[in-house]
Structures are given as C-alpha cells and as structure tokens.
C-alpha cells in the first residue's frame, strides 16, 4: 500500500488514542500542526492536479458532526436504507472510477480520530430503538480496511457490535489483510464485504488495492473465522470480453466461499457525475471505459443505456444464482424499470430494506 509523506494534525486531536496509535505506527513521517481544517491550503481548481497528493497526505481531524448518516440515496432509484458511519474521507487506493474524486475538496486523506465519540453516538442511537434492525457500514467515503493497520478501528468496532444483536457492521473493502481481526471471530454481527471486479479491471483501474485472488483468499479466512460475508459487483464495467471476465470472476468467487456464509451480493453498473469523466480520462488515459457511450440519468449521473444495464445485470444474476444458490442478490441504486427487467418485479424501498434486514436476522442466528 502507498505510504504517507506527511501527517497534518488538526488542533485538538493530540489527546486521542487513535492519534497516538497512528503517530506511533508512522514514526518517520513528518508532522505539521494546524489550528483547524480551514487553515489547509485550498487546492487548484483542477482536481487532476492534486488528487495524487491527497493519497499520500494524512489529515487527523475531529468529526464535529454526526458520524452516523443515512446513505445518500437518490431520488427515482430504489435505496436499501443502509446507514453509514463517516470515520474517514478518501483512501490510499486510487480507483479510476472513484466518486470521491469529484467530491473531496481538500488534498488529503482524512481520519476522524474521536472514536470515543463514535462509540458513544452508536450506543445512544441504537438504544433509541433497540428492536430496529440496523445495517451500518464504514465504507461509503473510503475503504473500511485500507487504513485499519494504522488506525485500529475495527479492533474496537467488532467487539462493540457483538453486544448489539439487532445491528450489523459491514466492513467493505478492496484490501486483504485481516490478520489482526481474525482472532475476534466468530462474530455474526460483522459482515466482511469485498468489492469484486475481474483481474484486468483491478490491475488497470483499482491502483494500490489487493488482487482478486488476495480478496477471495481473505474472504475464505473471514468465513473460517466465523464472520459473515457479502460481495459487491460495483461498479460493473462494460468492456470487450466482459462476459468471459465476469463469468470467470463469479466462478472464482464460488470456488472460494460457501453460499451459506454470504449474506448478500449487490450489483451496480458504472455511474458517475459528468465532472468525473474528464478527471478519469486525464488521470487514467489507458482506462477507456470513461469514454463509453452513456446517458445522463435523472439523478444527474452518467449511466450506461438501459439495454446494456439489463444485459449486464441479467447475466450476472444468472451466473451468481447458478454458482451460489440461495444467495440474496439486489441492485444498488437502480430504477424500478431496471429492477422489473432483471427480476420481473421492483421492490419498494421498504420491501428491499426488509429483505436485507431478514438476512441480517438469519445471519445473526447462524
Ligand atoms: S477503494 Fe473506494 S474509496 Fe478508495 S479509491 Fe477505490 S473507490 Fe475510492
């Protein structure tokens, strides 16, 4: 994984356990102190000029707003009611399609170190409605494992979730090193989830992340340690030879894990805000997918044409159902028409949420 060249400390972070741990693990990295993030240098208007720098500069800051936020669903698309915990923003990997490239406005990767406040907030929110099932994840604004070696967050969250039987933590990642976390299993409240793509996409478009083989090996280790698993074919990318490449990826997944350990698999075709197309084409000239023919969808994002999305989802659904019988497959942020075309019916948001909640309860029982 890429190493950091500089650490910036926002005033007030010095007393936190996470800060001490990170500084102890990166003893040779120069440290700069600033009064607050408003003192950070504003980068040039063109993000292509500073995004690489954001991957090697670490900002330790305080989360002053809530950690817990509903997943930013999109009007006109079926949302599953997922809840996110914003513990980091940005990540040391560098995916060509990463939506954060058009979202972040500071040349840093941020870790919020006030984890004690996160745990207190979780305790309070979970106690407000103890019977409600909660699906929570830390992988919305970064990768849930990429910074864990220095941050140690999951070593604190995994035992925490063991005490809350109606909540699950989904640790979404493209990384593979689970060594410090495996002894914390079995824990059925924790779902390790990998984003999957064929090796050619991983190599060309997911810089710095673990290979497909390493991700699948880690998934098997998590299963054997007594954790539940999930997988996200997201973004599914169309390229010449996609059928063979994705079919082979599904076969490798089925050879690596047992269907009974898999709580859900989501499918999401490539989509991004128009500004990202330019950024990707500048930063990744060899990634031709950014130049694909796409349509501006009602949510303001560029998406593949419906016929192509139907084809991508339909084939993946077929292969996954054959390879991993009984697994729950859902579409991430898709329109009712696409749901109808792929599954013959479109769930309401409440129905989709309830389907996934049932998987949580079943997974918790074992
Ligand atoms: S792993 Fe996720 S957050 Fe990190 S660069 Fe890739 S898409 Fe972005």
Boltz pocket constraint, residues with backbone or C-beta under 6 A from the ligand:
constraints:
  - pocket:
      binder: B
      contacts: [[A, 90], [A, 91], [A, 92], [A, 93], [A, 94], [A, 95], [A, 97], [A, 98], [A, 99], [A, 100], [A, 139], [A, 140], [A, 141], [A, 142], [A, 143], [A, 174]]
      max_distance: 6.0
